[in-house]
Amino acid sequence: MATHSENKASSLSSVVVVMVPFPAQSHLNQLLQLSYVVSSSYDIPVHYVSSPLHISQVKSRSSNSQDPTNKIHFHGFQIPFLTCSSSFSNPKSKFPLHLLPCFEASTHLREPVAELLRSLSPTTKRLVVIHDAVTTYVVQDVVSIQNAEAYSFNSASAFSAFAFICEILGRNDIVPNKELPSSISCFPSEVIDFLGSQIHLAMTLKFSSGLLFNSSKSIEGSFVELLSKEINGGKEKIWTIGPLHQTTISDNRAEKSLVLEWLDQQEPNSVLYVSFGTTVSFSEDEIEELAFGLEQSGVKFIWVLRDADEIDVSSSSYEEGRKRPKLPDGFEERVKGMGMVVREWVPQVEILGHSSTGGFMSHCGWNSCMESLSMGVPMVAWPMHSDQPMNGLLITELLKVGVAVMEWSQREELVTSSMISRGVRALMGSEEGDEIRKRAVEIGVAVKRSVVEGGECRLEWDSFIAHITR
Protein backbone atom coordinates (compact mmCIF):
# COMPACT_ATOMS: atom_id res chain seq x y z
CA MET A 1 0.00 0.00 0.00
CA ALA A 2 1.32 3.45 -0.89
CA THR A 3 2.22 5.66 2.04
CA HIS A 4 0.82 9.18 2.52
CA SER A 5 4.19 10.72 1.57
CA GLU A 6 4.32 8.60 -1.63
CA ASN A 7 0.81 9.71 -2.62
CA LYS A 8 1.73 13.33 -1.99
CA ALA A 9 4.92 12.99 -4.06
CA SER A 10 3.06 11.44 -6.99
CA SER A 11 0.55 14.32 -7.01
CA LEU A 12 3.30 16.91 -7.39
CA SER A 13 3.97 18.49 -10.76
CA SER A 14 7.21 17.27 -12.27
CA VAL A 15 8.24 20.85 -13.03
CA VAL A 16 6.72 24.33 -12.86
CA VAL A 17 8.25 27.25 -14.76
CA VAL A 18 8.22 30.89 -13.65
CA MET A 19 9.04 33.58 -16.25
CA VAL A 20 10.36 36.94 -15.00
CA PRO A 21 10.85 39.44 -17.86
CA PHE A 22 12.14 43.00 -17.71
CA PRO A 23 9.23 45.45 -18.18
CA ALA A 24 9.97 46.67 -21.74
CA GLN A 25 8.12 45.47 -24.85
CA SER A 26 10.87 43.45 -26.56
CA HIS A 27 11.84 41.72 -23.30
CA LEU A 28 8.22 41.05 -22.33
CA ASN A 29 7.39 39.66 -25.76
CA GLN A 30 10.30 37.23 -26.00
CA LEU A 31 9.57 35.61 -22.64
CA LEU A 32 5.86 35.45 -23.47
CA GLN A 33 6.72 33.64 -26.71
CA LEU A 34 8.90 31.23 -24.72
CA SER A 35 5.97 30.74 -22.33
CA TYR A 36 3.86 29.64 -25.31
CA VAL A 37 6.52 27.13 -26.34
CA VAL A 38 6.94 25.63 -22.87
CA SER A 39 3.23 25.49 -22.06
CA SER A 40 1.77 24.40 -25.41
CA SER A 41 4.52 22.23 -26.90
CA TYR A 42 5.58 20.52 -23.67
CA ASP A 43 2.46 20.83 -21.49
CA ILE A 44 4.35 22.38 -18.60
CA PRO A 45 2.55 24.93 -16.39
CA VAL A 46 4.01 28.43 -16.70
CA HIS A 47 3.68 31.42 -14.36
CA TYR A 48 4.41 34.78 -16.03
CA VAL A 49 5.29 37.70 -13.76
CA SER A 50 5.22 41.45 -14.42
CA SER A 51 3.19 44.54 -13.56
CA PRO A 52 -0.53 44.58 -14.53
CA LEU A 53 0.21 47.34 -17.07
CA HIS A 54 2.91 45.37 -18.83
CA ILE A 55 0.99 42.09 -18.82
CA SER A 56 -1.93 43.86 -20.49
CA GLN A 57 0.46 45.44 -23.01
CA VAL A 58 2.27 42.28 -24.04
CA LYS A 59 -0.91 40.17 -24.27
CA SER A 60 -2.65 42.76 -26.46
CA ARG A 61 0.33 42.86 -28.84
CA SER A 62 0.95 39.13 -29.01
CA SER A 63 0.87 37.73 -32.52
CA ASN A 64 0.51 34.13 -31.37
CA SER A 65 -2.59 32.77 -33.07
CA GLN A 66 -2.78 29.68 -30.86
CA ASP A 67 -2.72 31.41 -27.51
CA PRO A 68 -2.72 28.77 -24.75
CA THR A 69 -3.33 31.34 -22.01
CA ASN A 70 -5.27 28.75 -20.05
CA LYS A 71 -1.89 27.09 -19.42
CA ILE A 72 -0.14 30.35 -18.58
CA HIS A 73 -0.84 31.88 -15.18
CA PHE A 74 -0.29 35.65 -15.23
CA HIS A 75 0.73 37.41 -12.02
CA GLY A 76 0.45 41.19 -12.08
CA PHE A 77 2.29 42.81 -9.18
CA GLN A 78 2.07 46.57 -8.71
CA ILE A 79 5.40 48.38 -8.97
CA PRO A 80 6.05 52.13 -8.62
CA PHE A 81 6.94 54.14 -11.70
CA LEU A 82 8.97 57.17 -10.75
CA THR A 83 9.53 60.25 -12.85
CA CYS A 84 12.89 60.35 -14.55
CA SER A 85 15.67 62.50 -13.19
CA SER A 86 16.57 65.47 -15.36
CA SER A 87 20.29 64.83 -14.78
CA PHE A 88 20.53 62.42 -17.70
CA SER A 89 24.17 61.70 -18.50
CA ASN A 90 24.06 62.09 -22.29
CA PRO A 91 21.28 64.31 -23.67
CA LYS A 92 22.38 63.54 -27.27
CA SER A 93 21.84 59.80 -26.79
CA LYS A 94 18.87 58.17 -28.51
CA PHE A 95 18.32 56.00 -25.43
CA PRO A 96 14.66 56.34 -24.36
CA LEU A 97 14.97 58.59 -21.34
CA HIS A 98 11.44 57.89 -20.15
CA LEU A 99 12.26 54.18 -19.69
CA LEU A 100 15.01 54.79 -17.13
CA PRO A 101 12.55 54.56 -14.20
CA CYS A 102 11.70 50.98 -15.31
CA PHE A 103 15.13 49.81 -14.19
CA GLU A 104 14.63 50.95 -10.61
CA ALA A 105 10.91 50.05 -10.64
CA SER A 106 11.63 46.47 -11.71
CA THR A 107 13.60 45.82 -8.52
CA HIS A 108 10.36 46.17 -6.51
CA LEU A 109 9.28 42.83 -7.95
CA ARG A 110 11.75 40.99 -5.72
CA GLU A 111 9.47 40.57 -2.69
CA PRO A 112 6.31 39.42 -4.53
CA VAL A 113 8.37 37.13 -6.77
CA ALA A 114 10.05 35.56 -3.71
CA GLU A 115 6.63 35.04 -2.14
CA LEU A 116 5.32 33.45 -5.35
CA LEU A 117 8.31 31.11 -5.56
CA ARG A 118 7.87 30.04 -1.94
CA SER A 119 4.17 29.34 -2.55
CA LEU A 120 4.87 27.26 -5.69
CA SER A 121 7.83 25.33 -4.29
CA PRO A 122 5.80 22.74 -2.29
CA THR A 123 3.60 21.98 -5.32
CA THR A 124 6.33 20.75 -7.64
CA LYS A 125 9.39 18.52 -7.69
CA ARG A 126 11.42 21.19 -9.48
CA LEU A 127 10.74 24.92 -9.68
CA VAL A 128 12.41 26.45 -12.73
CA VAL A 129 12.88 30.23 -12.86
CA ILE A 130 13.65 31.72 -16.27
CA HIS A 131 14.52 35.34 -15.75
CA ASP A 132 15.63 38.19 -17.95
CA ALA A 133 19.36 38.77 -17.62
CA VAL A 134 18.63 42.23 -16.20
CA THR A 135 16.30 40.94 -13.46
CA THR A 136 18.92 38.99 -11.52
CA TYR A 137 18.24 41.13 -8.44
CA VAL A 138 14.53 40.27 -8.60
CA VAL A 139 15.02 36.47 -8.54
CA GLN A 140 17.98 36.21 -6.17
CA ASP A 141 15.87 34.52 -3.46
CA VAL A 142 15.92 31.37 -5.59
CA VAL A 143 19.09 30.45 -3.66
CA SER A 144 17.04 29.91 -0.51
CA ILE A 145 14.57 27.50 -2.14
CA GLN A 146 15.85 23.94 -2.14
CA ASN A 147 14.05 22.63 -5.24
CA ALA A 148 14.45 25.79 -7.36
CA GLU A 149 16.96 26.58 -10.09
CA ALA A 150 17.39 29.66 -12.28
CA TYR A 151 18.23 30.22 -15.95
CA SER A 152 19.25 33.58 -17.37
CA PHE A 153 17.41 34.58 -20.56
CA ASN A 154 19.17 36.98 -22.90
CA SER A 155 16.87 39.05 -25.09
CA ALA A 156 19.85 40.45 -27.03
CA SER A 157 22.08 38.69 -29.54
CA ALA A 158 24.81 36.28 -28.46
CA PHE A 159 27.25 38.47 -30.40
CA SER A 160 26.38 41.59 -28.40
CA ALA A 161 26.67 39.67 -25.13
CA PHE A 162 30.00 38.27 -26.26
CA ALA A 163 31.31 41.68 -27.36
CA PHE A 164 30.29 43.54 -24.19
CA ILE A 165 31.80 40.81 -21.98
CA CYS A 166 35.02 41.00 -24.00
CA GLU A 167 35.12 44.72 -23.26
CA ILE A 168 34.59 44.15 -19.54
CA LEU A 169 37.34 41.49 -19.43
CA GLY A 170 39.72 43.39 -21.72
CA ARG A 171 39.71 40.47 -24.18
CA ASN A 172 39.75 42.38 -27.47
CA ASP A 173 42.13 39.75 -28.84
CA ILE A 174 39.21 37.40 -29.51
CA VAL A 175 36.81 39.95 -30.99
CA PRO A 176 36.38 39.41 -34.75
CA ASN A 177 35.94 43.12 -35.49
CA LYS A 178 38.20 45.63 -33.74
CA GLU A 179 35.93 48.64 -34.38
CA LEU A 180 33.32 47.68 -31.82
CA PRO A 181 31.08 50.33 -30.28
CA SER A 182 31.99 50.94 -26.64
CA SER A 183 29.37 50.30 -23.98
CA ILE A 184 29.51 53.95 -22.87
CA SER A 185 28.53 55.00 -26.41
CA CYS A 186 25.57 52.59 -26.39
CA PHE A 187 24.11 53.04 -22.92
CA PRO A 188 23.65 55.91 -20.44
CA SER A 189 25.95 55.59 -17.43
CA GLU A 190 22.88 54.94 -15.26
CA VAL A 191 22.07 51.82 -17.27
CA ILE A 192 25.70 50.65 -17.32
CA ASP A 193 25.76 50.90 -13.51
CA PHE A 194 22.49 48.96 -13.25
CA LEU A 195 23.66 46.21 -15.63
CA GLY A 196 26.98 46.04 -13.79
CA SER A 197 25.20 45.49 -10.49
CA GLN A 198 23.17 42.62 -12.02
CA ILE A 199 26.33 40.96 -13.37
CA HIS A 200 28.13 41.39 -10.03
CA LEU A 201 25.20 39.86 -8.14
CA ALA A 202 25.05 36.87 -10.51
CA MET A 203 28.79 36.26 -10.11
CA THR A 204 28.58 36.59 -6.33
CA LEU A 205 25.58 34.32 -5.73
CA LYS A 206 26.42 31.85 -8.53
CA PHE A 207 22.85 30.60 -8.80
CA SER A 208 22.57 30.43 -12.59
CA SER A 209 22.06 26.91 -13.94
CA GLY A 210 22.43 27.96 -17.58
CA LEU A 211 21.94 30.62 -20.25
CA LEU A 212 19.19 30.93 -22.84
CA PHE A 213 19.39 33.03 -26.02
CA ASN A 214 16.58 33.90 -28.40
CA SER A 215 18.93 33.17 -31.25
CA SER A 216 19.69 30.49 -33.78
CA LYS A 217 22.92 28.67 -34.53
CA SER A 218 22.04 29.26 -38.18
CA ILE A 219 22.57 32.98 -37.52
CA GLU A 220 25.30 33.25 -34.89
CA GLY A 221 26.44 29.78 -33.93
CA SER A 222 30.11 30.78 -34.01
CA PHE A 223 29.53 33.51 -31.41
CA VAL A 224 27.58 31.17 -29.14
CA GLU A 225 30.59 28.84 -29.32
CA LEU A 226 33.00 31.68 -28.55
CA LEU A 227 30.80 32.83 -25.67
CA SER A 228 30.80 29.34 -24.24
CA LYS A 229 34.49 28.47 -24.70
CA GLU A 230 36.39 31.72 -24.42
CA ILE A 231 34.30 33.60 -21.88
CA ASN A 232 32.28 31.05 -19.98
CA GLY A 233 34.92 28.32 -19.94
CA GLY A 234 32.19 25.81 -20.68
CA LYS A 235 30.97 26.00 -17.08
CA GLU A 236 27.38 26.94 -17.87
CA LYS A 237 25.19 25.23 -20.42
CA ILE A 238 23.97 27.53 -23.22
CA TRP A 239 20.81 26.90 -25.24
CA THR A 240 19.95 28.85 -28.41
CA ILE A 241 16.18 28.48 -28.44
CA GLY A 242 15.26 30.97 -31.20
CA PRO A 243 13.42 31.95 -33.16
CA LEU A 244 10.56 32.15 -30.68
CA HIS A 245 8.18 33.90 -33.06
CA GLN A 246 6.19 32.02 -35.72
CA THR A 247 8.07 31.47 -38.97
CA THR A 248 5.22 30.09 -41.09
CA ILE A 249 2.81 32.74 -42.34
CA SER A 250 -0.59 31.73 -43.72
CA ASP A 251 -1.93 33.54 -46.81
CA ASN A 252 -5.46 32.42 -46.06
CA ARG A 253 -6.49 34.81 -43.29
CA ALA A 254 -10.16 35.74 -43.36
CA GLU A 255 -9.33 39.35 -42.49
CA LYS A 256 -6.22 41.12 -43.73
CA SER A 257 -4.95 44.50 -42.63
CA LEU A 258 -4.81 47.29 -45.19
CA VAL A 259 -1.02 46.99 -45.13
CA LEU A 260 -1.11 43.31 -46.16
CA GLU A 261 -3.76 44.03 -48.80
CA TRP A 262 -1.51 46.72 -50.26
CA LEU A 263 1.47 44.34 -50.23
CA ASP A 264 -0.61 41.78 -52.15
CA GLN A 265 -0.70 44.22 -55.08
CA GLN A 266 3.09 44.80 -55.26
CA GLU A 267 5.89 42.99 -57.10
CA PRO A 268 8.05 40.42 -55.23
CA ASN A 269 10.89 41.97 -53.18
CA SER A 270 9.88 45.49 -54.26
CA VAL A 271 8.83 47.04 -50.93
CA LEU A 272 11.00 48.40 -48.13
CA TYR A 273 9.45 48.02 -44.68
CA VAL A 274 10.49 50.88 -42.35
CA SER A 275 9.99 50.57 -38.59
CA PHE A 276 12.02 51.54 -35.53
CA GLY A 277 10.41 49.55 -32.75
CA THR A 278 8.91 50.70 -29.48
CA THR A 279 11.79 52.67 -27.91
CA VAL A 280 12.73 55.15 -30.66
CA SER A 281 11.35 58.65 -31.22
CA PHE A 282 12.50 61.02 -33.96
CA SER A 283 12.81 64.80 -33.95
CA GLU A 284 10.95 66.82 -36.60
CA ASP A 285 14.23 67.31 -38.49
CA GLU A 286 14.90 63.55 -38.50
CA ILE A 287 11.38 62.76 -39.70
CA GLU A 288 11.77 65.30 -42.50
CA GLU A 289 15.11 63.83 -43.64
CA LEU A 290 13.74 60.28 -43.51
CA ALA A 291 10.65 61.29 -45.50
CA PHE A 292 12.70 63.03 -48.20
CA GLY A 293 15.20 60.16 -48.25
CA LEU A 294 12.47 57.59 -48.88
CA GLU A 295 10.91 59.81 -51.53
CA GLN A 296 14.24 60.38 -53.29
CA SER A 297 15.06 56.67 -53.32
CA GLY A 298 12.16 55.90 -55.68
CA VAL A 299 11.62 52.64 -53.80
CA LYS A 300 8.17 51.51 -52.65
CA PHE A 301 7.84 51.53 -48.87
CA ILE A 302 5.67 50.96 -45.81
CA TRP A 303 6.70 53.33 -43.02
CA VAL A 304 5.45 52.70 -39.49
CA LEU A 305 5.69 56.16 -37.93
CA ARG A 306 5.14 56.05 -34.16
CA ASP A 307 6.69 57.68 -31.13
CA ALA A 308 8.33 55.45 -28.54
CA ASP A 309 6.06 53.66 -26.07
CA GLU A 310 5.20 55.49 -22.89
CA ILE A 311 4.90 53.69 -19.55
CA ASP A 312 1.18 52.86 -19.90
CA VAL A 313 0.18 51.67 -23.37
CA SER A 314 -2.69 49.48 -22.19
CA SER A 315 -5.57 51.96 -21.89
CA SER A 316 -8.20 51.94 -24.62
CA SER A 317 -7.61 55.65 -25.27
CA TYR A 318 -3.82 55.34 -25.52
CA GLU A 319 -3.53 55.25 -29.31
CA GLU A 320 -6.06 58.07 -29.73
CA GLY A 321 -4.18 60.24 -27.27
CA ARG A 322 -0.73 59.71 -28.77
CA LYS A 323 1.10 62.60 -30.34
CA ARG A 324 1.19 62.14 -34.12
CA PRO A 325 4.66 62.86 -35.53
CA LYS A 326 4.37 65.53 -38.22
CA LEU A 327 5.32 64.74 -41.81
CA PRO A 328 6.53 67.34 -44.36
CA ASP A 329 3.69 69.18 -46.10
CA GLY A 330 2.34 67.28 -49.09
CA PHE A 331 4.55 64.22 -48.51
CA GLU A 332 1.79 61.62 -48.33
CA GLU A 333 0.12 63.00 -51.44
CA ARG A 334 3.38 62.95 -53.40
CA VAL A 335 4.19 59.33 -52.53
CA LYS A 336 0.65 58.01 -52.97
CA GLY A 337 0.86 54.63 -54.70
CA MET A 338 4.60 54.45 -54.01
CA GLY A 339 4.51 54.48 -50.23
CA MET A 340 2.24 54.01 -47.25
CA VAL A 341 2.60 55.69 -43.83
CA VAL A 342 1.07 53.70 -40.96
CA ARG A 343 0.64 55.05 -37.45
CA GLU A 344 -0.87 52.09 -35.63
CA TRP A 345 0.48 48.75 -34.41
CA VAL A 346 1.13 46.41 -37.37
CA PRO A 347 1.70 42.64 -37.77
CA GLN A 348 5.46 42.94 -38.33
CA VAL A 349 6.23 39.24 -38.76
CA GLU A 350 3.50 38.91 -41.40
CA ILE A 351 4.79 41.98 -43.26
CA LEU A 352 8.35 40.62 -43.23
CA GLY A 353 7.06 37.22 -44.35
CA HIS A 354 5.21 38.68 -47.35
CA SER A 355 6.76 37.97 -50.74
CA SER A 356 6.58 41.66 -51.74
CA THR A 357 8.79 42.76 -48.83
CA GLY A 358 12.37 43.01 -50.05
CA GLY A 359 14.08 44.91 -47.26
CA PHE A 360 13.69 46.21 -43.71
CA MET A 361 14.99 49.58 -42.49
CA SER A 362 15.36 49.01 -38.76
CA HIS A 363 16.87 50.22 -35.49
CA CYS A 364 18.34 46.70 -35.19
CA GLY A 365 16.60 45.69 -32.00
CA TRP A 366 17.23 41.96 -31.63
CA ASN A 367 13.54 41.05 -31.93
CA SER A 368 13.43 42.81 -35.29
CA CYS A 369 16.72 41.29 -36.45
CA MET A 370 15.54 37.77 -35.63
CA GLU A 371 12.19 38.32 -37.33
CA SER A 372 13.82 39.79 -40.44
CA LEU A 373 16.52 37.15 -40.83
CA SER A 374 14.16 34.24 -40.16
CA MET A 375 12.05 35.54 -43.04
CA GLY A 376 15.11 35.93 -45.27
CA VAL A 377 14.74 39.72 -45.48
CA PRO A 378 17.94 41.85 -45.64
CA MET A 379 18.21 45.05 -43.63
CA VAL A 380 19.05 48.74 -43.85
CA ALA A 381 20.66 49.15 -40.44
CA TRP A 382 20.12 52.33 -38.42
CA PRO A 383 20.95 51.48 -34.79
CA MET A 384 20.09 53.93 -32.02
CA HIS A 385 21.18 52.66 -28.58
CA SER A 386 21.78 49.70 -26.25
CA ASP A 387 22.65 46.43 -28.05
CA GLN A 388 21.47 47.83 -31.40
CA PRO A 389 24.90 49.12 -32.57
CA MET A 390 26.38 45.64 -31.95
CA ASN A 391 23.48 44.02 -33.79
CA GLY A 392 23.94 46.47 -36.66
CA LEU A 393 27.59 45.49 -36.90
CA LEU A 394 26.64 41.81 -36.89
CA ILE A 395 24.12 42.39 -39.69
CA THR A 396 26.27 44.57 -41.97
CA GLU A 397 29.90 43.56 -41.36
CA LEU A 398 29.90 39.99 -40.09
CA LEU A 399 26.85 38.30 -41.62
CA LYS A 400 26.81 40.74 -44.56
CA VAL A 401 23.01 40.67 -44.81
CA GLY A 402 22.46 44.41 -44.66
CA VAL A 403 23.78 47.89 -45.39
CA ALA A 404 24.40 50.68 -42.91
CA VAL A 405 22.70 54.08 -43.08
CA MET A 406 25.60 55.63 -41.18
CA GLU A 407 28.69 54.75 -39.16
CA TRP A 408 28.26 54.55 -35.38
CA SER A 409 30.86 57.32 -35.04
CA GLN A 410 28.31 59.63 -36.77
CA ARG A 411 25.57 58.89 -34.22
CA GLU A 412 25.33 62.48 -32.92
CA GLU A 413 25.04 63.97 -36.42
CA LEU A 414 21.80 64.44 -38.33
CA VAL A 415 21.31 61.55 -40.77
CA THR A 416 20.52 63.28 -44.06
CA SER A 417 18.04 62.37 -46.78
CA SER A 418 20.90 61.60 -49.18
CA MET A 419 22.44 59.12 -46.70
CA ILE A 420 19.06 57.43 -46.31
CA SER A 421 18.34 57.36 -50.04
CA ARG A 422 21.82 55.97 -50.75
CA GLY A 423 21.37 53.14 -48.21
CA VAL A 424 17.91 52.24 -49.53
CA ARG A 425 19.07 52.14 -53.16
CA ALA A 426 22.15 50.09 -52.24
CA LEU A 427 19.91 47.39 -50.77
CA MET A 428 16.89 47.58 -53.04
CA GLY A 429 18.34 48.48 -56.42
CA SER A 430 21.92 47.30 -56.91
CA GLU A 431 23.96 44.16 -57.63
CA GLU A 432 25.45 44.47 -54.14
CA GLY A 433 21.89 44.44 -52.77
CA ASP A 434 21.07 41.32 -54.77
CA GLU A 435 24.07 39.52 -53.23
CA ILE A 436 23.06 40.70 -49.76
CA ARG A 437 19.51 39.45 -50.33
CA LYS A 438 20.81 36.08 -51.51
CA ARG A 439 22.74 35.63 -48.24
CA ALA A 440 19.70 36.74 -46.19
CA VAL A 441 17.47 34.24 -48.01
CA GLU A 442 19.97 31.44 -47.29
CA ILE A 443 19.88 32.29 -43.57
CA GLY A 444 16.08 32.45 -43.66
CA VAL A 445 15.88 28.99 -45.22
CA ALA A 446 18.26 27.60 -42.58
CA VAL A 447 16.30 29.19 -39.72
CA LYS A 448 12.96 27.88 -41.02
CA ARG A 449 14.51 24.44 -41.39
CA SER A 450 15.63 24.60 -37.77
CA VAL A 451 12.09 24.92 -36.37
CA VAL A 452 10.64 21.80 -37.99
CA GLU A 453 10.62 18.45 -36.21
CA GLY A 454 14.24 17.30 -35.83
CA GLY A 455 15.62 20.74 -36.71
CA GLU A 456 18.30 22.52 -34.72
CA CYS A 457 15.92 24.84 -32.86
CA ARG A 458 13.56 21.99 -31.94
CA LEU A 459 16.51 19.95 -30.69
CA GLU A 460 17.59 22.87 -28.49
CA TRP A 461 14.05 23.13 -27.08
CA ASP A 462 14.00 19.39 -26.45
CA SER A 463 17.44 19.52 -24.83
CA PHE A 464 16.43 22.32 -22.47
CA ILE A 465 13.13 20.67 -21.51
CA ALA A 466 14.89 17.33 -20.98
CA HIS A 467 17.37 19.14 -18.72
CA ILE A 468 14.78 20.84 -16.52
CA THR A 469 12.60 17.68 -16.30
CA ARG A 470 15.54 15.33 -15.68
Secondary structure, DSSP 8 states (H G I E B T S, - for coil): ---HHHHHHHHSEEEEEEEE--SSHHHHHHHHHHHHIIIIIH---EEEEE-HHHHHHHHHH---SS--GGGEEEEE---------S--S-TT--S-GGGHHHHHHHGGGHHHHHHHHHHHGGGEEEEEEEEEGGGHHHHGGGGG-TTEEEEEEE-S-HHHHHHHHHHHHT-GGG-S-S----HHHHS-HHHHHHHHHHHHHHHHH--EEEEEES--HHHHHHHHHHIIIIISTT-S-EEE----S-----S--SS--HHHHHHHTS-TT-EEEEE--SS----HHHHHHHHHHHHHHT-EEEEE------S---STTHHHHS------TTHHHHTBTTEEEE-S---HHHHHTSTTEEEEEE---HHHHHHHHHTT--EEE---STTHHHHHHIIIIIS--EEESS-GGGTTS---HHHHHHHHHHHHSSHHHHHHHHHHHHHHHHHHHHTSTTSHHHHHHHHHHHHHT-
